[in-house]
């Protein structure tokens, strides 16, 4: 495997790849992380502050650097958040190396369509099954075959009933097809072009797609469009906001008004790094939930 010197910048592959922003990674028995990004299989490992990497079927270091956002000064981001909020400073130490990824916008949008009322293991299984069924073969290695995420045209042409019977998709299948059709109508490269827009404009464009709500739009903005101020709000994030800095809010459900209040509270408190703050708090809650699921305190 080839090496990239991180120059002291933190990167924890397990935290970053399993925190709910991406769903195509697994860790092999030898400890190496494998995942398909665009049209390449990427293998990753860490050793003494060095990132070890390998891509198939050809070398693509720029893809690795771009996907993991290695140009980011994560230490500075953590420091800035710690100055804003001591609790976030504690989380930045506890979860040091948790990063935001720069994913393909099309795959991010469609995988989060698959995430509606779903768990991370089921989303992961569904995306894998969808890729095997409708994607293209990338390579075969270590006895396993790896496939690209399906192209928009393939999903737009798919039978909605067949999509619905794909593992873990169910009712999400027809919506996946509808969203793929709408993105296709907007022309090649439309989603990627949103990176050049402001956060508010990019989100508004996403919300014009039928079947895309605020949370999915914000997930796309945060995890693929470089909008670090975006704050995806679900029930857990609403509860976290109420617990830490909105004790007066008594809402039990997420209406548009509640969503806006929570989002604005994060933005007012954490500014351009509101998305990083949300993700650290979300991951803390995710770890607590996983621990409770194992019967731990």
C-alpha positions as YAML, in Angstrom:
chain: A
units: angstrom
residues:
- id: 1
  name: UNK
  ca: [0.00, 0.00, 0.00]
- id: 2
  name: UNK
  ca: [1.11, 3.57, -0.66]
- id: 3
  name: UNK
  ca: [1.45, 6.22, 2.06]
- id: 4
  name: UNK
  ca: [0.19, 9.75, 2.69]
- id: 5
  name: UNK
  ca: [1.74, 11.71, 5.54]
- id: 6
  name: UNK
  ca: [-1.08, 13.42, 7.46]
- id: 7
  name: UNK
  ca: [1.40, 15.85, 9.07]
- id: 8
  name: UNK
  ca: [-0.14, 15.40, 12.50]
- id: 9
  name: UNK
  ca: [-3.73, 15.95, 11.36]
- id: 10
  name: UNK
  ca: [-6.15, 13.51, 13.04]
- id: 11
  name: UNK
  ca: [-7.95, 10.82, 11.05]
- id: 12
  name: UNK
  ca: [-9.80, 7.90, 12.59]
- id: 13
  name: UNK
  ca: [-11.09, 5.63, 9.84]
- id: 14
  name: UNK
  ca: [-13.49, 3.70, 12.05]
- id: 15
  name: UNK
  ca: [-15.14, 6.86, 13.37]
- id: 16
  name: UNK
  ca: [-15.27, 8.60, 10.00]
- id: 17
  name: UNK
  ca: [-16.52, 5.67, 7.92]
- id: 18
  name: UNK
  ca: [-19.17, 4.29, 10.32]
- id: 19
  name: UNK
  ca: [-20.69, 7.48, 11.75]
- id: 20
  name: UNK
  ca: [-23.73, 7.57, 9.48]
- id: 21
  name: UNK
  ca: [-22.53, 9.80, 6.64]
- id: 22
  name: UNK
  ca: [-21.46, 6.97, 4.26]
- id: 23
  name: UNK
  ca: [-22.77, 3.44, 3.84]
- id: 24
  name: UNK
  ca: [-20.36, 1.58, 1.56]
- id: 25
  name: UNK
  ca: [-17.48, 0.73, 3.87]
- id: 26
  name: UNK
  ca: [-16.55, -2.41, 5.79]
- id: 27
  name: UNK
  ca: [-13.51, -3.48, 7.76]
- id: 28
  name: UNK
  ca: [-11.89, -6.75, 6.75]
- id: 29
  name: UNK
  ca: [-10.47, -9.26, 9.19]
- id: 30
  name: UNK
  ca: [-6.98, -7.89, 8.51]
- id: 31
  name: UNK
  ca: [-8.14, -4.45, 9.70]
- id: 32
  name: UNK
  ca: [-8.15, -2.80, 6.27]
- id: 33
  name: UNK
  ca: [-11.17, -0.69, 5.35]
- id: 34
  name: UNK
  ca: [-12.66, -1.31, 1.89]
- id: 35
  name: UNK
  ca: [-15.20, 0.80, 0.06]
- id: 36
  name: UNK
  ca: [-16.23, 1.83, -3.43]
- id: 37
  name: UNK
  ca: [-15.97, 5.52, -4.25]
- id: 38
  name: UNK
  ca: [-17.16, 6.54, -7.69]
- id: 39
  name: UNK
  ca: [-15.59, 3.94, -10.02]
- id: 40
  name: UNK
  ca: [-12.76, 2.79, -7.74]
- id: 41
  name: UNK
  ca: [-12.35, 0.36, -4.87]
- id: 42
  name: UNK
  ca: [-10.38, 2.09, -2.12]
- id: 43
  name: UNK
  ca: [-8.52, 0.24, 0.64]
- id: 44
  name: UNK
  ca: [-7.39, 2.24, 3.68]
- id: 45
  name: UNK
  ca: [-5.41, 1.69, 6.85]
- id: 46
  name: UNK
  ca: [-3.51, 3.79, 9.39]
- id: 47
  name: UNK
  ca: [-0.01, 3.28, 10.74]
- id: 48
  name: UNK
  ca: [2.01, 5.68, 12.92]
- id: 49
  name: UNK
  ca: [0.16, 8.76, 11.68]
- id: 50
  name: UNK
  ca: [0.44, 7.69, 8.05]
- id: 51
  name: UNK
  ca: [-2.55, 6.92, 5.85]
- id: 52
  name: UNK
  ca: [-2.00, 3.75, 3.85]
- id: 53
  name: UNK
  ca: [-4.04, 3.49, 0.68]
- id: 54
  name: UNK
  ca: [-4.57, 1.45, -2.44]
- id: 55
  name: UNK
  ca: [-7.12, 1.86, -5.24]
- id: 56
  name: UNK
  ca: [-8.38, -0.54, -7.91]
- id: 57
  name: UNK
  ca: [-8.34, -0.95, -10.83]
- id: 58
  name: UNK
  ca: [-5.74, 1.87, -11.03]
- id: 59
  name: UNK
  ca: [-3.94, 4.26, -8.68]
- id: 60
  name: UNK
  ca: [-5.90, 7.40, -7.81]
- id: 61
  name: UNK
  ca: [-4.36, 9.34, -4.95]
- id: 62
  name: UNK
  ca: [-6.27, 12.56, -5.79]
- id: 63
  name: UNK
  ca: [-9.54, 10.64, -5.26]
- id: 64
  name: UNK
  ca: [-8.41, 9.47, -1.82]
- id: 65
  name: UNK
  ca: [-7.30, 12.96, -0.81]
- id: 66
  name: UNK
  ca: [-10.49, 14.57, -2.08]
- id: 67
  name: UNK
  ca: [-12.88, 12.01, -0.56]
- id: 68
  name: UNK
  ca: [-11.28, 12.21, 2.90]
- id: 69
  name: UNK
  ca: [-10.88, 16.01, 2.69]
- id: 70
  name: UNK
  ca: [-7.22, 15.73, 3.59]
- id: 71
  name: UNK
  ca: [-6.61, 19.39, 2.81]
- id: 72
  name: UNK
  ca: [-8.80, 20.40, 5.78]
- id: 73
  name: UNK
  ca: [-7.09, 21.69, 8.91]
- id: 74
  name: UNK
  ca: [-9.14, 19.50, 11.25]
- id: 75
  name: UNK
  ca: [-7.03, 20.44, 14.28]
- id: 76
  name: UNK
  ca: [-7.96, 24.09, 13.72]
- id: 77
  name: UNK
  ca: [-11.65, 23.19, 13.31]
- id: 78
  name: UNK
  ca: [-11.62, 21.23, 16.58]
- id: 79
  name: UNK
  ca: [-9.86, 24.11, 18.34]
- id: 80
  name: UNK
  ca: [-12.40, 26.63, 17.06]
- id: 81
  name: UNK
  ca: [-15.32, 24.47, 18.22]
- id: 82
  name: UNK
  ca: [-13.69, 23.93, 21.63]
- id: 83
  name: UNK
  ca: [-13.42, 27.69, 22.11]
- id: 84
  name: UNK
  ca: [-17.12, 28.03, 21.29]
- id: 85
  name: UNK
  ca: [-18.29, 25.14, 23.49]
- id: 86
  name: UNK
  ca: [-16.29, 23.22, 26.15]
- id: 87
  name: UNK
  ca: [-18.45, 20.14, 25.64]
- id: 88
  name: UNK
  ca: [-17.55, 20.06, 21.95]
- id: 89
  name: UNK
  ca: [-13.92, 20.39, 22.99]
- id: 90
  name: UNK
  ca: [-14.33, 17.23, 25.06]
- id: 91
  name: UNK
  ca: [-15.99, 15.44, 22.15]
- id: 92
  name: UNK
  ca: [-13.24, 16.55, 19.76]
- id: 93
  name: UNK
  ca: [-10.72, 14.86, 22.07]
- id: 94
  name: UNK
  ca: [-12.86, 11.78, 22.65]
- id: 95
  name: UNK
  ca: [-13.63, 11.33, 18.95]
- id: 96
  name: UNK
  ca: [-10.39, 12.76, 17.57]
- id: 97
  name: UNK
  ca: [-10.12, 11.90, 13.91]
- id: 98
  name: UNK
  ca: [-13.84, 12.06, 13.14]
- id: 99
  name: UNK
  ca: [-14.04, 13.94, 9.84]
- id: 100
  name: UNK
  ca: [-16.62, 15.00, 7.32]
- id: 101
  name: UNK
  ca: [-16.29, 13.34, 3.91]
- id: 102
  name: UNK
  ca: [-16.62, 14.83, 0.44]
- id: 103
  name: UNK
  ca: [-18.83, 12.28, -1.29]
- id: 104
  name: UNK
  ca: [-20.34, 12.17, -4.74]
- id: 105
  name: UNK
  ca: [-23.54, 14.30, -4.59]
- id: 106
  name: UNK
  ca: [-25.62, 11.89, -6.68]
- id: 107
  name: UNK
  ca: [-24.76, 8.88, -4.55]
- id: 108
  name: UNK
  ca: [-25.23, 10.89, -1.35]
- id: 109
  name: UNK
  ca: [-28.68, 12.10, -2.38]
- id: 110
  name: UNK
  ca: [-29.88, 8.65, -3.41]
- id: 111
  name: UNK
  ca: [-28.40, 6.78, -0.43]
- id: 112
  name: UNK
  ca: [-30.11, 9.20, 1.94]
- id: 113
  name: UNK
  ca: [-33.37, 8.60, 0.08]
- id: 114
  name: UNK
  ca: [-32.77, 4.97, 1.13]
- id: 115
  name: UNK
  ca: [-32.22, 6.10, 4.73]
- id: 116
  name: UNK
  ca: [-35.78, 7.22, 5.45]
- id: 117
  name: UNK
  ca: [-37.03, 5.50, 8.63]
- id: 118
  name: UNK
  ca: [-34.11, 3.09, 8.43]
- id: 119
  name: UNK
  ca: [-31.11, 2.03, 10.54]
- id: 120
  name: UNK
  ca: [-27.45, 2.30, 9.52]
- id: 121
  name: UNK
  ca: [-26.99, -1.52, 9.16]
- id: 122
  name: UNK
  ca: [-30.13, -1.78, 7.02]
- id: 123
  name: UNK
  ca: [-29.15, 1.22, 4.89]
- id: 124
  name: UNK
  ca: [-25.71, -0.32, 4.35]
- id: 125
  name: UNK
  ca: [-27.25, -3.67, 3.35]
- id: 126
  name: UNK
  ca: [-29.75, -1.99, 1.04]
- id: 127
  name: UNK
  ca: [-27.15, 0.17, -0.73]
- id: 128
  name: UNK
  ca: [-24.91, -2.89, -1.20]
- id: 129
  name: UNK
  ca: [-27.78, -4.91, -2.68]
- id: 130
  name: UNK
  ca: [-28.78, -2.00, -4.92]
- id: 131
  name: UNK
  ca: [-25.22, -1.70, -6.22]
- id: 132
  name: UNK
  ca: [-24.90, -5.40, -6.98]
- id: 133
  name: UNK
  ca: [-28.25, -5.37, -8.76]
- id: 134
  name: UNK
  ca: [-27.92, -2.17, -10.79]
- id: 135
  name: UNK
  ca: [-24.29, -1.04, -10.60]
- id: 136
  name: UNK
  ca: [-21.23, -1.88, -12.72]
- id: 137
  name: UNK
  ca: [-18.48, -4.26, -11.67]
- id: 138
  name: UNK
  ca: [-15.41, -2.34, -10.44]
- id: 139
  name: UNK
  ca: [-13.14, -5.28, -9.68]
- id: 140
  name: UNK
  ca: [-12.84, -8.62, -7.93]
- id: 141
  name: UNK
  ca: [-10.27, -8.99, -5.15]
- id: 142
  name: UNK
  ca: [-9.81, -11.15, -2.07]
- id: 143
  name: UNK
  ca: [-12.69, -13.31, -3.32]
- id: 144
  name: UNK
  ca: [-15.19, -10.43, -3.31]
- id: 145
  name: UNK
  ca: [-16.77, -8.47, -6.15]
- id: 146
  name: UNK
  ca: [-17.22, -4.71, -5.84]
- id: 147
  name: UNK
  ca: [-19.75, -2.61, -7.76]
- id: 148
  name: UNK
  ca: [-20.31, 1.07, -8.43]
- id: 149
  name: UNK
  ca: [-23.36, 2.81, -7.07]
- id: 150
  name: UNK
  ca: [-25.99, 2.65, -9.86]
- id: 151
  name: UNK
  ca: [-26.02, 5.39, -12.48]
- id: 152
  name: UNK
  ca: [-29.01, 7.72, -12.49]
- id: 153
  name: UNK
  ca: [-30.28, 6.43, -15.83]
- id: 154
  name: UNK
  ca: [-30.27, 2.83, -14.58]
- id: 155
  name: UNK
  ca: [-32.37, 3.71, -11.53]
- id: 156
  name: UNK
  ca: [-34.68, 5.95, -13.56]
- id: 157
  name: UNK
  ca: [-35.39, 3.02, -15.89]
- id: 158
  name: UNK
  ca: [-35.79, 0.45, -13.12]
- id: 159
  name: UNK
  ca: [-39.10, -1.25, -12.33]
- id: 160
  name: UNK
  ca: [-40.38, 0.39, -9.11]
- id: 161
  name: UNK
  ca: [-41.77, -2.94, -7.90]
- id: 162
  name: UNK
  ca: [-38.38, -4.56, -8.41]
- id: 163
  name: UNK
  ca: [-36.70, -1.70, -6.55]
- id: 164
  name: UNK
  ca: [-39.13, -2.12, -3.68]
- id: 165
  name: UNK
  ca: [-38.18, -5.79, -3.32]
- id: 166
  name: UNK
  ca: [-34.46, -5.00, -3.12]
- id: 167
  name: UNK
  ca: [-33.12, -5.74, 0.36]
- id: 168
  name: UNK
  ca: [-34.09, -3.11, 2.96]
- id: 169
  name: UNK
  ca: [-35.56, -0.70, 0.39]
- id: 170
  name: UNK
  ca: [-39.29, -1.42, 0.54]
- id: 171
  name: UNK
  ca: [-41.41, 1.72, 0.15]
- id: 172
  name: UNK
  ca: [-38.25, 3.76, -0.55]
- id: 173
  name: UNK
  ca: [-37.77, 2.04, -3.94]
- id: 174
  name: UNK
  ca: [-40.36, 4.00, -5.96]
- id: 175
  name: UNK
  ca: [-39.16, 7.28, -4.42]
- id: 176
  name: UNK
  ca: [-35.60, 6.40, -5.41]
- id: 177
  name: UNK
  ca: [-36.73, 6.00, -9.03]
- id: 178
  name: UNK
  ca: [-38.70, 9.26, -8.96]
- id: 179
  name: UNK
  ca: [-35.79, 11.27, -7.55]
- id: 180
  name: UNK
  ca: [-33.40, 9.75, -10.11]
- id: 181
  name: UNK
  ca: [-35.77, 10.79, -12.92]
- id: 182
  name: UNK
  ca: [-36.01, 14.36, -11.62]
- id: 183
  name: UNK
  ca: [-32.24, 14.75, -11.27]
- id: 184
  name: UNK
  ca: [-31.75, 13.42, -14.81]
- id: 185
  name: UNK
  ca: [-34.20, 16.02, -16.12]
- id: 186
  name: UNK
  ca: [-31.99, 18.77, -14.70]
- id: 187
  name: UNK
  ca: [-29.06, 17.77, -16.88]
- id: 188
  name: UNK
  ca: [-25.67, 16.17, -16.48]
- id: 189
  name: UNK
  ca: [-23.57, 17.68, -13.72]
- id: 190
  name: UNK
  ca: [-26.48, 19.55, -12.13]
- id: 191
  name: UNK
  ca: [-25.93, 18.16, -8.64]
- id: 192
  name: UNK
  ca: [-22.19, 18.76, -8.75]
- id: 193
  name: UNK
  ca: [-22.82, 22.36, -9.83]
- id: 194
  name: UNK
  ca: [-24.49, 23.01, -6.47]
- id: 195
  name: UNK
  ca: [-21.06, 23.02, -4.83]
- id: 196
  name: UNK
  ca: [-20.49, 26.43, -6.39]
- id: 197
  name: UNK
  ca: [-23.65, 27.90, -4.88]
- id: 198
  name: UNK
  ca: [-24.27, 29.31, -1.43]
- id: 199
  name: UNK
  ca: [-25.65, 26.91, 1.15]
- id: 200
  name: UNK
  ca: [-29.12, 28.48, 1.10]
- id: 201
  name: UNK
  ca: [-29.33, 28.41, -2.71]
- id: 202
  name: UNK
  ca: [-28.05, 24.84, -2.98]
- id: 203
  name: UNK
  ca: [-30.52, 23.63, -0.35]
- id: 204
  name: UNK
  ca: [-33.41, 25.41, -2.04]
- id: 205
  name: UNK
  ca: [-32.56, 23.74, -5.35]
- id: 206
  name: UNK
  ca: [-32.54, 20.33, -3.66]
- id: 207
  name: UNK
  ca: [-35.88, 21.01, -1.96]
- id: 208
  name: UNK
  ca: [-37.46, 21.57, -5.37]
- id: 209
  name: UNK
  ca: [-37.08, 17.83, -6.03]
- id: 210
  name: UNK
  ca: [-40.25, 16.02, -5.05]
- id: 211
  name: UNK
  ca: [-39.42, 13.49, -2.36]
- id: 212
  name: UNK
  ca: [-36.51, 15.46, -0.90]
- id: 213
  name: UNK
  ca: [-37.18, 17.05, 2.47]
- id: 214
  name: UNK
  ca: [-35.09, 19.33, 4.63]
- id: 215
  name: UNK
  ca: [-33.09, 16.63, 6.37]
- id: 216
  name: UNK
  ca: [-32.05, 14.87, 3.16]
- id: 217
  name: UNK
  ca: [-31.21, 18.21, 1.52]
- id: 218
  name: UNK
  ca: [-29.00, 19.13, 4.47]
- id: 219
  name: UNK
  ca: [-27.30, 15.70, 4.43]
- id: 220
  name: UNK
  ca: [-26.39, 16.25, 0.79]
- id: 221
  name: UNK
  ca: [-25.17, 19.77, 1.53]
- id: 222
  name: UNK
  ca: [-23.03, 18.67, 4.48]
- id: 223
  name: UNK
  ca: [-21.64, 15.35, 3.25]
- id: 224
  name: UNK
  ca: [-21.04, 16.11, -0.42]
- id: 225
  name: UNK
  ca: [-21.37, 19.81, -1.26]
- id: 226
  name: UNK
  ca: [-18.87, 21.37, 1.20]
- id: 227
  name: UNK
  ca: [-21.61, 23.25, 3.09]
- id: 228
  name: UNK
  ca: [-20.13, 22.83, 6.56]
- id: 229
  name: UNK
  ca: [-22.80, 25.07, 8.07]
- id: 230
  name: UNK
  ca: [-25.59, 22.65, 7.10]
- id: 231
  name: UNK
  ca: [-27.32, 20.92, 10.04]
- id: 232
  name: UNK
  ca: [-29.42, 17.83, 9.26]
- id: 233
  name: UNK
  ca: [-32.11, 17.71, 11.95]
- id: 234
  name: UNK
  ca: [-33.78, 14.49, 13.02]
- id: 235
  name: UNK
  ca: [-35.43, 13.49, 16.29]
- id: 236
  name: UNK
  ca: [-32.07, 12.83, 17.94]
- id: 237
  name: UNK
  ca: [-30.62, 16.19, 16.89]
- id: 238
  name: UNK
  ca: [-33.77, 17.99, 18.09]
- id: 239
  name: UNK
  ca: [-33.43, 16.29, 21.47]
- id: 240
  name: UNK
  ca: [-29.73, 17.18, 21.64]
- id: 241
  name: UNK
  ca: [-30.48, 20.81, 20.89]
- id: 242
  name: UNK
  ca: [-33.13, 20.88, 23.60]
- id: 243
  name: UNK
  ca: [-30.76, 19.23, 26.07]
- id: 244
  name: UNK
  ca: [-27.73, 21.43, 25.49]
- id: 245
  name: UNK
  ca: [-28.92, 24.89, 24.49]
- id: 246
  name: UNK
  ca: [-32.67, 25.08, 23.82]
- id: 247
  name: UNK
  ca: [-34.29, 23.96, 27.11]
- id: 248
  name: UNK
  ca: [-37.26, 26.26, 26.55]
- id: 249
  name: UNK
  ca: [-38.31, 24.43, 23.38]
- id: 250
  name: UNK
  ca: [-41.01, 21.91, 24.28]
- id: 251
  name: UNK
  ca: [-41.63, 20.49, 20.79]
- id: 252
  name: UNK
  ca: [-42.03, 16.73, 20.54]
- id: 253
  name: UNK
  ca: [-42.16, 16.51, 16.75]
- id: 254
  name: UNK
  ca: [-40.21, 18.13, 13.92]
- id: 255
  name: UNK
  ca: [-42.37, 20.60, 12.06]
- id: 256
  name: UNK
  ca: [-40.85, 22.99, 9.52]
- id: 257
  name: UNK
  ca: [-40.81, 25.69, 12.20]
- id: 258
  name: UNK
  ca: [-39.05, 23.42, 14.72]
- id: 259
  name: UNK
  ca: [-36.53, 22.31, 12.09]
- id: 260
  name: UNK
  ca: [-35.75, 25.94, 11.29]
- id: 261
  name: UNK
  ca: [-35.38, 26.86, 14.99]
- id: 262
  name: UNK
  ca: [-32.94, 24.02, 15.67]
- id: 263
  name: UNK
  ca: [-30.94, 24.74, 12.52]
- id: 264
  name: UNK
  ca: [-30.74, 28.45, 13.31]
- id: 265
  name: UNK
  ca: [-29.69, 27.71, 16.90]
- id: 266
  name: UNK
  ca: [-26.78, 25.61, 15.67]
- id: 267
  name: UNK
  ca: [-25.78, 28.26, 13.13]
- id: 268
  name: UNK
  ca: [-25.93, 31.07, 15.69]
- id: 269
  name: UNK
  ca: [-23.84, 29.06, 18.15]
- id: 270
  name: UNK
  ca: [-21.29, 27.46, 15.83]
- id: 271
  name: UNK
  ca: [-21.32, 29.51, 12.64]
- id: 272
  name: UNK
  ca: [-19.64, 28.02, 9.58]
- id: 273
  name: UNK
  ca: [-18.78, 24.85, 11.53]
- id: 274
  name: UNK
  ca: [-22.35, 24.13, 12.64]
- id: 275
  name: UNK
  ca: [-22.33, 20.89, 10.64]
- id: 276
  name: UNK
  ca: [-19.16, 19.68, 12.36]
- id: 277
  name: UNK
  ca: [-20.70, 20.50, 15.75]
- id: 278
  name: UNK
  ca: [-23.89, 18.65, 14.88]
- id: 279
  name: UNK
  ca: [-21.95, 15.63, 13.73]
- id: 280
  name: UNK
  ca: [-19.87, 15.39, 16.90]
- id: 281
  name: UNK
  ca: [-23.01, 15.64, 19.04]
- id: 282
  name: UNK
  ca: [-24.84, 13.17, 16.79]
- id: 283
  name: UNK
  ca: [-21.98, 10.67, 17.03]
- id: 284
  name: UNK
  ca: [-21.93, 10.93, 20.83]
- id: 285
  name: UNK
  ca: [-25.64, 10.11, 20.83]
- id: 286
  name: UNK
  ca: [-25.11, 7.30, 18.32]
- id: 287
  name: UNK
  ca: [-22.46, 5.73, 20.58]
- id: 288
  name: UNK
  ca: [-24.83, 5.99, 23.55]
- id: 289
  name: UNK
  ca: [-27.60, 4.33, 21.56]
- id: 290
  name: UNK
  ca: [-25.30, 1.52, 20.40]
- id: 291
  name: UNK
  ca: [-24.11, 0.96, 23.96]
- id: 292
  name: UNK
  ca: [-27.68, 0.72, 25.23]
- id: 293
  name: UNK
  ca: [-28.44, -1.74, 22.45]
- id: 294
  name: UNK
  ca: [-25.69, -4.00, 23.79]
- id: 295
  name: UNK
  ca: [-27.05, -3.70, 27.28]
- id: 296
  name: UNK
  ca: [-24.24, -1.42, 28.45]
- id: 297
  name: UNK
  ca: [-24.45, 1.71, 30.59]
...
